[in-house]
Amino acid sequence: MTELLEQAIAQIKQLPETEQDIIARLILKALENNLVEENLSIIDESDT
């Protein structure tokens, strides 16, 4: 892990559990959106 990521994780661990859950959901949603966009672009490319 990069030092910056390790620092971010350390700061997040200091937050209340409810806020940690919110951050985790935001990260997962962002990752999900990236996967969906990648799949859509692959589909779009195969249709052309």
mmCIF entry with sequence, helices, sheets and N, C-alpha, C, O atoms, coordinates in Angstrom:
data_MODEL
# 
_entry.id   MODEL 
# 
_entity.id                         1 
_entity.type                       polymer 
_entity.pdbx_number_of_molecules   1 
# 
_entity_poly.entity_id                      1 
_entity_poly.type                           'polypeptide(L)' 
_entity_poly.nstd_linkage                   no 
_entity_poly.nstd_monomer                   no 
_entity_poly.pdbx_seq_one_letter_code       MTELLEQAIAQIKQLPETEQDIIARLILKALENNLVEENLSIIDESDT 
_entity_poly.pdbx_seq_one_letter_code_can   MTELLEQAIAQIKQLPETEQDIIARLILKALENNLVEENLSIIDESDT 
_entity_poly.pdbx_strand_id                 A 
# 
loop_
_entity_poly_seq.entity_id 
_entity_poly_seq.num 
_entity_poly_seq.mon_id 
_entity_poly_seq.hetero 
1 1  MET n 
1 2  THR n 
1 3  GLU n 
1 4  LEU n 
1 5  LEU n 
1 6  GLU n 
1 7  GLN n 
1 8  ALA n 
1 9  ILE n 
1 10 ALA n 
1 11 GLN n 
1 12 ILE n 
1 13 LYS n 
1 14 GLN n 
1 15 LEU n 
1 16 PRO n 
1 17 GLU n 
1 18 THR n 
1 19 GLU n 
1 20 GLN n 
1 21 ASP n 
1 22 ILE n 
1 23 ILE n 
1 24 ALA n 
1 25 ARG n 
1 26 LEU n 
1 27 ILE n 
1 28 LEU n 
1 29 LYS n 
1 30 ALA n 
1 31 LEU n 
1 32 GLU n 
1 33 ASN n 
1 34 ASN n 
1 35 LEU n 
1 36 VAL n 
1 37 GLU n 
1 38 GLU n 
1 39 ASN n 
1 40 LEU n 
1 41 SER n 
1 42 ILE n 
1 43 ILE n 
1 44 ASP n 
1 45 GLU n 
1 46 SER n 
1 47 ASP n 
1 48 THR n 
# 
_struct_asym.id          A 
_struct_asym.entity_id   1 
# 
loop_
_struct_conf.conf_type_id 
_struct_conf.id 
_struct_conf.pdbx_PDB_helix_id 
_struct_conf.beg_label_comp_id 
_struct_conf.beg_label_asym_id 
_struct_conf.beg_label_seq_id 
_struct_conf.pdbx_beg_PDB_ins_code 
_struct_conf.end_label_comp_id 
_struct_conf.end_label_asym_id 
_struct_conf.end_label_seq_id 
_struct_conf.pdbx_end_PDB_ins_code 
_struct_conf.beg_auth_comp_id 
_struct_conf.beg_auth_asym_id 
_struct_conf.beg_auth_seq_id 
_struct_conf.end_auth_comp_id 
_struct_conf.end_auth_asym_id 
_struct_conf.end_auth_seq_id 
_struct_conf.pdbx_PDB_helix_class 
_struct_conf.details 
_struct_conf.pdbx_PDB_helix_length 
HELX_P HELX_P1 AA1 GLU A 3  ? LYS A 13 ? GLU A 3  LYS A 13 1 ? 11 
HELX_P HELX_P2 AA2 GLU A 17 ? ASP A 47 ? GLU A 17 ASP A 47 1 ? 31 
# 
_struct_conf_type.id          HELX_P 
_struct_conf_type.criteria    ? 
_struct_conf_type.reference   ? 
# 
loop_
_atom_site.group_PDB 
_atom_site.id 
_atom_site.type_symbol 
_atom_site.label_atom_id 
_atom_site.label_alt_id 
_atom_site.label_comp_id 
_atom_site.label_asym_id 
_atom_site.label_entity_id 
_atom_site.label_seq_id 
_atom_site.pdbx_PDB_ins_code 
_atom_site.Cartn_x 
_atom_site.Cartn_y 
_atom_site.Cartn_z 
_atom_site.occupancy 
_atom_site.B_iso_or_equiv 
_atom_site.pdbx_formal_charge 
_atom_site.auth_seq_id 
_atom_site.auth_comp_id 
_atom_site.auth_asym_id 
_atom_site.auth_atom_id 
_atom_site.pdbx_PDB_model_num 
ATOM 1   N N  . MET A 1 1  ? 0.833   -1.181 0.000   1.00 0.00 ? 1  MET A N  1 
ATOM 2   C CA . MET A 1 1  ? 0.000   0.000  0.000   1.00 0.00 ? 1  MET A CA 1 
ATOM 3   C C  . MET A 1 1  ? 0.881   1.248  0.000   1.00 0.00 ? 1  MET A C  1 
ATOM 4   O O  . MET A 1 1  ? 1.983   1.263  0.548   1.00 0.00 ? 1  MET A O  1 
ATOM 5   N N  . THR A 1 2  ? 0.370   2.255  -0.613  1.00 0.00 ? 2  THR A N  1 
ATOM 6   C CA . THR A 1 2  ? 1.121   3.502  -0.609  1.00 0.00 ? 2  THR A CA 1 
ATOM 7   C C  . THR A 1 2  ? 0.989   4.182  0.749   1.00 0.00 ? 2  THR A C  1 
ATOM 8   O O  . THR A 1 2  ? 0.052   3.919  1.503   1.00 0.00 ? 2  THR A O  1 
ATOM 9   N N  . GLU A 1 3  ? 1.918   5.037  1.039   1.00 0.00 ? 3  GLU A N  1 
ATOM 10  C CA . GLU A 1 3  ? 1.891   5.745  2.320   1.00 0.00 ? 3  GLU A CA 1 
ATOM 11  C C  . GLU A 1 3  ? 0.637   6.598  2.449   1.00 0.00 ? 3  GLU A C  1 
ATOM 12  O O  . GLU A 1 3  ? 0.046   6.681  3.526   1.00 0.00 ? 3  GLU A O  1 
ATOM 13  N N  . LEU A 1 4  ? 0.234   7.226  1.360   1.00 0.00 ? 4  LEU A N  1 
ATOM 14  C CA . LEU A 1 4  ? -0.966  8.067  1.393   1.00 0.00 ? 4  LEU A CA 1 
ATOM 15  C C  . LEU A 1 4  ? -2.203  7.245  1.725   1.00 0.00 ? 4  LEU A C  1 
ATOM 16  O O  . LEU A 1 4  ? -3.039  7.668  2.523   1.00 0.00 ? 4  LEU A O  1 
ATOM 17  N N  . LEU A 1 5  ? -2.317  6.074  1.113   1.00 0.00 ? 5  LEU A N  1 
ATOM 18  C CA . LEU A 1 5  ? -3.461  5.200  1.390   1.00 0.00 ? 5  LEU A CA 1 
ATOM 19  C C  . LEU A 1 5  ? -3.443  4.729  2.837   1.00 0.00 ? 5  LEU A C  1 
ATOM 20  O O  . LEU A 1 5  ? -4.485  4.674  3.489   1.00 0.00 ? 5  LEU A O  1 
ATOM 21  N N  . GLU A 1 6  ? -2.270  4.391  3.333   1.00 0.00 ? 6  GLU A N  1 
ATOM 22  C CA . GLU A 1 6  ? -2.160  3.956  4.725   1.00 0.00 ? 6  GLU A CA 1 
ATOM 23  C C  . GLU A 1 6  ? -2.572  5.075  5.681   1.00 0.00 ? 6  GLU A C  1 
ATOM 24  O O  . GLU A 1 6  ? -3.221  4.814  6.693   1.00 0.00 ? 6  GLU A O  1 
ATOM 25  N N  . GLN A 1 7  ? -2.202  6.314  5.370   1.00 0.00 ? 7  GLN A N  1 
ATOM 26  C CA . GLN A 1 7  ? -2.598  7.447  6.205   1.00 0.00 ? 7  GLN A CA 1 
ATOM 27  C C  . GLN A 1 7  ? -4.113  7.657  6.164   1.00 0.00 ? 7  GLN A C  1 
ATOM 28  O O  . GLN A 1 7  ? -4.735  7.935  7.189   1.00 0.00 ? 7  GLN A O  1 
ATOM 29  N N  . ALA A 1 8  ? -4.695  7.523  4.983   1.00 0.00 ? 8  ALA A N  1 
ATOM 30  C CA . ALA A 1 8  ? -6.146  7.688  4.853   1.00 0.00 ? 8  ALA A CA 1 
ATOM 31  C C  . ALA A 1 8  ? -6.876  6.621  5.655   1.00 0.00 ? 8  ALA A C  1 
ATOM 32  O O  . ALA A 1 8  ? -7.860  6.915  6.334   1.00 0.00 ? 8  ALA A O  1 
ATOM 33  N N  . ILE A 1 9  ? -6.399  5.389  5.580   1.00 0.00 ? 9  ILE A N  1 
ATOM 34  C CA . ILE A 1 9  ? -7.028  4.297  6.331   1.00 0.00 ? 9  ILE A CA 1 
ATOM 35  C C  . ILE A 1 9  ? -6.917  4.548  7.827   1.00 0.00 ? 9  ILE A C  1 
ATOM 36  O O  . ILE A 1 9  ? -7.874  4.315  8.566   1.00 0.00 ? 9  ILE A O  1 
ATOM 37  N N  . ALA A 1 10 ? -5.770  5.016  8.279   1.00 0.00 ? 10 ALA A N  1 
ATOM 38  C CA . ALA A 1 10 ? -5.578  5.307  9.699   1.00 0.00 ? 10 ALA A CA 1 
ATOM 39  C C  . ALA A 1 10 ? -6.551  6.389  10.171  1.00 0.00 ? 10 ALA A C  1 
ATOM 40  O O  . ALA A 1 10 ? -7.098  6.300  11.271  1.00 0.00 ? 10 ALA A O  1 
ATOM 41  N N  . GLN A 1 11 ? -6.762  7.396  9.348   1.00 0.00 ? 11 GLN A N  1 
ATOM 42  C CA . GLN A 1 11 ? -7.700  8.465  9.721   1.00 0.00 ? 11 GLN A CA 1 
ATOM 43  C C  . GLN A 1 11 ? -9.135  7.960  9.732   1.00 0.00 ? 11 GLN A C  1 
ATOM 44  O O  . GLN A 1 11 ? -9.914  8.315  10.616  1.00 0.00 ? 11 GLN A O  1 
ATOM 45  N N  . ILE A 1 12 ? -9.483  7.136  8.756   1.00 0.00 ? 12 ILE A N  1 
ATOM 46  C CA . ILE A 1 12 ? -10.843 6.590  8.696   1.00 0.00 ? 12 ILE A CA 1 
ATOM 47  C C  . ILE A 1 12 ? -11.123 5.705  9.901   1.00 0.00 ? 12 ILE A C  1 
ATOM 48  O O  . ILE A 1 12 ? -12.234 5.715  10.432  1.00 0.00 ? 12 ILE A O  1 
ATOM 49  N N  . LYS A 1 13 ? -10.122 4.938  10.339  1.00 0.00 ? 13 LYS A N  1 
ATOM 50  C CA . LYS A 1 13 ? -10.306 4.061  11.499  1.00 0.00 ? 13 LYS A CA 1 
ATOM 51  C C  . LYS A 1 13 ? -10.582 4.844  12.780  1.00 0.00 ? 13 LYS A C  1 
ATOM 52  O O  . LYS A 1 13 ? -11.118 4.285  13.737  1.00 0.00 ? 13 LYS A O  1 
ATOM 53  N N  . GLN A 1 14 ? -10.228 6.121  12.815  1.00 0.00 ? 14 GLN A N  1 
ATOM 54  C CA . GLN A 1 14 ? -10.476 6.948  13.994  1.00 0.00 ? 14 GLN A CA 1 
ATOM 55  C C  . GLN A 1 14 ? -11.910 7.479  14.038  1.00 0.00 ? 14 GLN A C  1 
ATOM 56  O O  . GLN A 1 14 ? -12.357 7.972  15.073  1.00 0.00 ? 14 GLN A O  1 
ATOM 57  N N  . LEU A 1 15 ? -12.620 7.381  12.935  1.00 0.00 ? 15 LEU A N  1 
ATOM 58  C CA . LEU A 1 15 ? -13.992 7.875  12.863  1.00 0.00 ? 15 LEU A CA 1 
ATOM 59  C C  . LEU A 1 15 ? -14.950 6.902  13.540  1.00 0.00 ? 15 LEU A C  1 
ATOM 60  O O  . LEU A 1 15 ? -14.631 5.725  13.712  1.00 0.00 ? 15 LEU A O  1 
ATOM 61  N N  . PRO A 1 16 ? -16.124 7.398  13.923  1.00 0.00 ? 16 PRO A N  1 
ATOM 62  C CA . PRO A 1 16 ? -17.162 6.490  14.452  1.00 0.00 ? 16 PRO A CA 1 
ATOM 63  C C  . PRO A 1 16 ? -17.544 5.447  13.391  1.00 0.00 ? 16 PRO A C  1 
ATOM 64  O O  . PRO A 1 16 ? -17.413 5.686  12.190  1.00 0.00 ? 16 PRO A O  1 
ATOM 65  N N  . GLU A 1 17 ? -18.008 4.314  13.853  1.00 0.00 ? 17 GLU A N  1 
ATOM 66  C CA . GLU A 1 17 ? -18.325 3.196  12.958  1.00 0.00 ? 17 GLU A CA 1 
ATOM 67  C C  . GLU A 1 17 ? -19.349 3.583  11.889  1.00 0.00 ? 17 GLU A C  1 
ATOM 68  O O  . GLU A 1 17 ? -19.250 3.135  10.746  1.00 0.00 ? 17 GLU A O  1 
ATOM 69  N N  . THR A 1 18 ? -20.328 4.410  12.253  1.00 0.00 ? 18 THR A N  1 
ATOM 70  C CA . THR A 1 18 ? -21.341 4.802  11.267  1.00 0.00 ? 18 THR A CA 1 
ATOM 71  C C  . THR A 1 18 ? -20.716 5.598  10.122  1.00 0.00 ? 18 THR A C  1 
ATOM 72  O O  . THR A 1 18 ? -21.097 5.428  8.964   1.00 0.00 ? 18 THR A O  1 
ATOM 73  N N  . GLU A 1 19 ? -19.759 6.461  10.445  1.00 0.00 ? 19 GLU A N  1 
ATOM 74  C CA . GLU A 1 19 ? -19.089 7.233  9.397   1.00 0.00 ? 19 GLU A CA 1 
ATOM 75  C C  . GLU A 1 19 ? -18.176 6.341  8.560   1.00 0.00 ? 19 GLU A C  1 
ATOM 76  O O  . GLU A 1 19 ? -18.036 6.548  7.355   1.00 0.00 ? 19 GLU A O  1 
ATOM 77  N N  . GLN A 1 20 ? -17.561 5.357  9.194   1.00 0.00 ? 20 GLN A N  1 
ATOM 78  C CA . GLN A 1 20 ? -16.748 4.392  8.446   1.00 0.00 ? 20 GLN A CA 1 
ATOM 79  C C  . GLN A 1 20 ? -17.618 3.638  7.444   1.00 0.00 ? 20 GLN A C  1 
ATOM 80  O O  . GLN A 1 20 ? -17.206 3.394  6.310   1.00 0.00 ? 20 GLN A O  1 
ATOM 81  N N  . ASP A 1 21 ? -18.818 3.273  7.872   1.00 0.00 ? 21 ASP A N  1 
ATOM 82  C CA . ASP A 1 21 ? -19.749 2.571  6.978   1.00 0.00 ? 21 ASP A CA 1 
ATOM 83  C C  . ASP A 1 21 ? -20.129 3.446  5.787   1.00 0.00 ? 21 ASP A C  1 
ATOM 84  O O  . ASP A 1 21 ? -20.200 2.963  4.657   1.00 0.00 ? 21 ASP A O  1 
ATOM 85  N N  . ILE A 1 22 ? -20.370 4.720  6.037   1.00 0.00 ? 22 ILE A N  1 
ATOM 86  C CA . ILE A 1 22 ? -20.734 5.639  4.952   1.00 0.00 ? 22 ILE A CA 1 
ATOM 87  C C  . ILE A 1 22 ? -19.602 5.726  3.935   1.00 0.00 ? 22 ILE A C  1 
ATOM 88  O O  . ILE A 1 22 ? -19.834 5.657  2.728   1.00 0.00 ? 22 ILE A O  1 
ATOM 89  N N  . ILE A 1 23 ? -18.375 5.878  4.434   1.00 0.00 ? 23 ILE A N  1 
ATOM 90  C CA . ILE A 1 23 ? -17.219 5.961  3.535   1.00 0.00 ? 23 ILE A CA 1 
ATOM 91  C C  . ILE A 1 23 ? -17.058 4.666  2.752   1.00 0.00 ? 23 ILE A C  1 
ATOM 92  O O  . ILE A 1 23 ? -16.786 4.700  1.552   1.00 0.00 ? 23 ILE A O  1 
ATOM 93  N N  . ALA A 1 24 ? -17.220 3.538  3.408   1.00 0.00 ? 24 ALA A N  1 
ATOM 94  C CA . ALA A 1 24 ? -17.101 2.249  2.723   1.00 0.00 ? 24 ALA A CA 1 
ATOM 95  C C  . ALA A 1 24 ? -18.146 2.123  1.612   1.00 0.00 ? 24 ALA A C  1 
ATOM 96  O O  . ALA A 1 24 ? -17.838 1.651  0.518   1.00 0.00 ? 24 ALA A O  1 
ATOM 97  N N  . ARG A 1 25 ? -19.375 2.545  1.894   1.00 0.00 ? 25 ARG A N  1 
ATOM 98  C CA . ARG A 1 25 ? -20.433 2.482  0.876   1.00 0.00 ? 25 ARG A CA 1 
ATOM 99  C C  . ARG A 1 25 ? -20.126 3.396  -0.306  1.00 0.00 ? 25 ARG A C  1 
ATOM 100 O O  . ARG A 1 25 ? -20.382 3.034  -1.454  1.00 0.00 ? 25 ARG A O  1 
ATOM 101 N N  . LEU A 1 26 ? -19.579 4.580  -0.028  1.00 0.00 ? 26 LEU A N  1 
ATOM 102 C CA . LEU A 1 26 ? -19.216 5.498  -1.109  1.00 0.00 ? 26 LEU A CA 1 
ATOM 103 C C  . LEU A 1 26 ? -18.117 4.902  -1.991  1.00 0.00 ? 26 LEU A C  1 
ATOM 104 O O  . LEU A 1 26 ? -18.165 5.001  -3.217  1.00 0.00 ? 26 LEU A O  1 
ATOM 105 N N  . ILE A 1 27 ? -17.136 4.287  -1.350  1.00 0.00 ? 27 ILE A N  1 
ATOM 106 C CA . ILE A 1 27 ? -16.040 3.660  -2.104  1.00 0.00 ? 27 ILE A CA 1 
ATOM 107 C C  . ILE A 1 27 ? -16.570 2.512  -2.946  1.00 0.00 ? 27 ILE A C  1 
ATOM 108 O O  . ILE A 1 27 ? -16.226 2.389  -4.122  1.00 0.00 ? 27 ILE A O  1 
ATOM 109 N N  . LEU A 1 28 ? -17.401 1.675  -2.353  1.00 0.00 ? 28 LEU A N  1 
ATOM 110 C CA . LEU A 1 28 ? -17.959 0.542  -3.099  1.00 0.00 ? 28 LEU A CA 1 
ATOM 111 C C  . LEU A 1 28 ? -18.822 1.007  -4.271  1.00 0.00 ? 28 LEU A C  1 
ATOM 112 O O  . LEU A 1 28 ? -18.780 0.422  -5.354  1.00 0.00 ? 28 LEU A O  1 
ATOM 113 N N  . LYS A 1 29 ? -19.604 2.062  -4.045  1.00 0.00 ? 29 LYS A N  1 
ATOM 114 C CA . LYS A 1 29 ? -20.449 2.600  -5.114  1.00 0.00 ? 29 LYS A CA 1 
ATOM 115 C C  . LYS A 1 29 ? -19.586 3.140  -6.252  1.00 0.00 ? 29 LYS A C  1 
ATOM 116 O O  . LYS A 1 29 ? -19.902 2.938  -7.424  1.00 0.00 ? 29 LYS A O  1 
ATOM 117 N N  . ALA A 1 30 ? -18.500 3.824  -5.909  1.00 0.00 ? 30 ALA A N  1 
ATOM 118 C CA . ALA A 1 30 ? -17.596 4.355  -6.936  1.00 0.00 ? 30 ALA A CA 1 
ATOM 119 C C  . ALA A 1 30 ? -16.951 3.216  -7.727  1.00 0.00 ? 30 ALA A C  1 
ATOM 120 O O  . ALA A 1 30 ? -16.832 3.294  -8.949  1.00 0.00 ? 30 ALA A O  1 
ATOM 121 N N  . LEU A 1 31 ? -16.542 2.169  -7.031  1.00 0.00 ? 31 LEU A N  1 
ATOM 122 C CA . LEU A 1 31 ? -15.950 1.012  -7.718  1.00 0.00 ? 31 LEU A CA 1 
ATOM 123 C C  . LEU A 1 31 ? -16.981 0.337  -8.615  1.00 0.00 ? 31 LEU A C  1 
ATOM 124 O O  . LEU A 1 31 ? -16.671 -0.057 -9.739  1.00 0.00 ? 31 LEU A O  1 
ATOM 125 N N  . GLU A 1 32 ? -18.208 0.206  -8.115  1.00 0.00 ? 32 GLU A N  1 
ATOM 126 C CA . GLU A 1 32 ? -19.281 -0.395 -8.896  1.00 0.00 ? 32 GLU A CA 1 
ATOM 127 C C  . GLU A 1 32 ? -19.549 0.426  -10.160 1.00 0.00 ? 32 GLU A C  1 
ATOM 128 O O  . GLU A 1 32 ? -19.721 -0.134 -11.243 1.00 0.00 ? 32 GLU A O  1 
ATOM 129 N N  . ASN A 1 33 ? -19.582 1.750  -10.018 1.00 0.00 ? 33 ASN A N  1 
ATOM 130 C CA . ASN A 1 33 ? -19.807 2.617  -11.171 1.00 0.00 ? 33 ASN A CA 1 
ATOM 131 C C  . ASN A 1 33 ? -18.702 2.469  -12.199 1.00 0.00 ? 33 ASN A C  1 
ATOM 132 O O  . ASN A 1 33 ? -18.971 2.460  -13.400 1.00 0.00 ? 33 ASN A O  1 
ATOM 133 N N  . ASN A 1 34 ? -17.449 2.352  -11.739 1.00 0.00 ? 34 ASN A N  1 
ATOM 134 C CA . ASN A 1 34 ? -16.335 2.155  -12.664 1.00 0.00 ? 34 ASN A CA 1 
ATOM 135 C C  . ASN A 1 34 ? -16.480 0.847  -13.421 1.00 0.00 ? 34 ASN A C  1 
ATOM 136 O O  . ASN A 1 34 ? -16.224 0.793  -14.624 1.00 0.00 ? 34 ASN A O  1 
ATOM 137 N N  . LEU A 1 35 ? -16.888 -0.206 -12.729 1.00 0.00 ? 35 LEU A N  1 
ATOM 138 C CA . LEU A 1 35 ? -17.053 -1.499 -13.385 1.00 0.00 ? 35 LEU A CA 1 
ATOM 139 C C  . LEU A 1 35 ? -18.170 -1.448 -14.412 1.00 0.00 ? 35 LEU A C  1 
ATOM 140 O O  . LEU A 1 35 ? -18.038 -1.998 -15.506 1.00 0.00 ? 35 LEU A O  1 
ATOM 141 N N  . VAL A 1 36 ? -19.266 -0.790 -14.066 1.00 0.00 ? 36 VAL A N  1 
ATOM 142 C CA . VAL A 1 36 ? -20.387 -0.673 -14.990 1.00 0.00 ? 36 VAL A CA 1 
ATOM 143 C C  . VAL A 1 36 ? -19.964 0.117  -16.227 1.00 0.00 ? 36 VAL A C  1 
ATOM 144 O O  . VAL A 1 36 ? -20.274 -0.279 -17.351 1.00 0.00 ? 36 VAL A O  1 
ATOM 145 N N  . GLU A 1 37 ? -19.259 1.230  -16.027 1.00 0.00 ? 37 GLU A N  1 
ATOM 146 C CA . GLU A 1 37 ? -18.807 2.042  -17.160 1.00 0.00 ? 37 GLU A CA 1 
ATOM 147 C C  . GLU A 1 37 ? -17.859 1.254  -18.051 1.00 0.00 ? 37 GLU A C  1 
ATOM 148 O O  . GLU A 1 37 ? -17.935 1.354  -19.276 1.00 0.00 ? 37 GLU A O  1 
ATOM 149 N N  . GLU A 1 38 ? -16.958 0.464  -17.444 1.00 0.00 ? 38 GLU A N  1 
ATOM 150 C CA . GLU A 1 38 ? -16.029 -0.346 -18.234 1.00 0.00 ? 38 GLU A CA 1 
ATOM 151 C C  . GLU A 1 38 ? -16.796 -1.374 -19.054 1.00 0.00 ? 38 GLU A C  1 
ATOM 152 O O  . GLU A 1 38 ? -16.505 -1.569 -20.234 1.00 0.00 ? 38 GLU A O  1 
ATOM 153 N N  . ASN A 1 39 ? -17.766 -2.027 -18.443 1.00 0.00 ? 39 ASN A N  1 
ATOM 154 C CA . ASN A 1 39 ? -18.549 -3.038 -19.163 1.00 0.00 ? 39 ASN A CA 1 
ATOM 155 C C  . ASN A 1 39 ? -19.351 -2.404 -20.288 1.00 0.00 ? 39 ASN A C  1 
ATOM 156 O O  . ASN A 1 39 ? -19.461 -2.977 -21.372 1.00 0.00 ? 39 ASN A O  1 
ATOM 157 N N  . LEU A 1 40 ? -19.916 -1.217 -20.037 1.00 0.00 ? 40 LEU A N  1 
ATOM 158 C CA . LEU A 1 40 ? -20.687 -0.549 -21.077 1.00 0.00 ? 40 LEU A CA 1 
ATOM 159 C C  . LEU A 1 40 ? -19.796 -0.161 -22.249 1.00 0.00 ? 40 LEU A C  1 
ATOM 160 O O  . LEU A 1 40 ? -20.196 -0.281 -23.407 1.00 0.00 ? 40 LEU A O  1 
ATOM 161 N N  . SER A 1 41 ? -18.588 0.306  -21.946 1.00 0.00 ? 41 SER A N  1 
ATOM 162 C CA . SER A 1 41 ? -17.712 0.701  -23.041 1.00 0.00 ? 41 SER A CA 1 
ATOM 163 C C  . SER A 1 41 ? -17.282 -0.522 -23.845 1.00 0.00 ? 41 SER A C  1 
ATOM 164 O O  . SER A 1 41 ? -17.115 -0.434 -25.061 1.00 0.00 ? 41 SER A O  1 
ATOM 165 N N  . ILE A 1 42 ? -17.102 -1.654 -23.184 1.00 0.00 ? 42 ILE A N  1 
ATOM 166 C CA . ILE A 1 42 ? -16.751 -2.878 -23.904 1.00 0.00 ? 42 ILE A CA 1 
ATOM 167 C C  . ILE A 1 42 ? -17.908 -3.300 -24.801 1.00 0.00 ? 42 ILE A C  1 
ATOM 168 O O  . ILE A 1 42 ? -17.700 -3.690 -25.950 1.00 0.00 ? 42 ILE A O  1 
ATOM 169 N N  . ILE A 1 43 ? -19.135 -3.219 -24.270 1.00 0.00 ? 43 ILE A N  1 
ATOM 170 C CA . ILE A 1 43 ? -20.309 -3.587 -25.049 1.00 0.00 ? 43 ILE A CA 1 
ATOM 171 C C  . ILE A 1 43 ? -20.455 -2.638 -26.240 1.00 0.00 ? 43 ILE A C  1 
ATOM 172 O O  . ILE A 1 43 ? -20.701 -3.070 -27.366 1.00 0.00 ? 43 ILE A O  1 
ATOM 173 N N  . ASP A 1 44 ? -20.301 -1.351 -25.975 1.00 0.00 ? 44 ASP A N  1 
ATOM 174 C CA . ASP A 1 44 ? -20.418 -0.377 -27.059 1.00 0.00 ? 44 ASP A CA 1 
ATOM 175 C C  . ASP A 1 44 ? -19.384 -0.637 -28.149 1.00 0.00 ? 44 ASP A C  1 
ATOM 176 O O  . ASP A 1 44 ? -19.699 -0.537 -29.335 1.00 0.00 ? 44 ASP A O  1 
ATOM 177 N N  . GLU A 1 45 ? -18.160 -0.967 -27.763 1.00 0.00 ? 45 GLU A N  1 
ATOM 178 C CA . GLU A 1 45 ? -17.120 -1.230 -28.747 1.00 0.00 ? 45 GLU A CA 1 
ATOM 179 C C  . GLU A 1 45 ? -17.445 -2.472 -29.567 1.00 0.00 ? 45 GLU A C  1 
ATOM 180 O O  . GLU A 1 45 ? -17.178 -2.500 -30.768 1.00 0.00 ? 45 GLU A O  1 
ATOM 181 N N  . SER A 1 46 ? -18.012 -3.489 -28.949 1.00 0.00 ? 46 SER A N  1 
ATOM 182 C CA . SER A 1 46 ? -18.289 -4.726 -29.682 1.00 0.00 ? 46 SER A CA 1 
ATOM 183 C C  . SER A 1 46 ? -19.472 -4.554 -30.638 1.00 0.00 ? 46 SER A C  1 
ATOM 184 O O  . SER A 1 46 ? -19.587 -5.282 -31.624 1.00 0.00 ? 46 SER A O  1 
ATOM 185 N N  . ASP A 1 47 ? -20.342 -3.599 -30.346 1.00 0.00 ? 47 ASP A N  1 
ATOM 186 C CA . ASP A 1 47 ? -21.502 -3.367 -31.216 1.00 0.00 ? 47 ASP A CA 1 
ATOM 187 C C  . ASP A 1 47 ? -21.134 -2.604 -32.479 1.00 0.00 ? 47 ASP A C  1 
ATOM 188 O O  . ASP A 1 47 ? -21.881 -2.643 -33.457 1.00 0.00 ? 47 ASP A O  1 
ATOM 189 N N  . THR A 1 48 ? -19.990 -1.907 -32.483 1.00 0.00 ? 48 THR A N  1 
ATOM 190 C CA . THR A 1 48 ? -19.648 -1.082 -33.638 1.00 0.00 ? 48 THR A CA 1 
ATOM 191 C C  . THR A 1 48 ? -18.891 -1.872 -34.683 1.00 0.00 ? 48 THR A C  1 
ATOM 192 O O  . THR A 1 48 ? -18.525 -1.327 -35.724 1.00 0.00 ? 48 THR A O  1 
# 
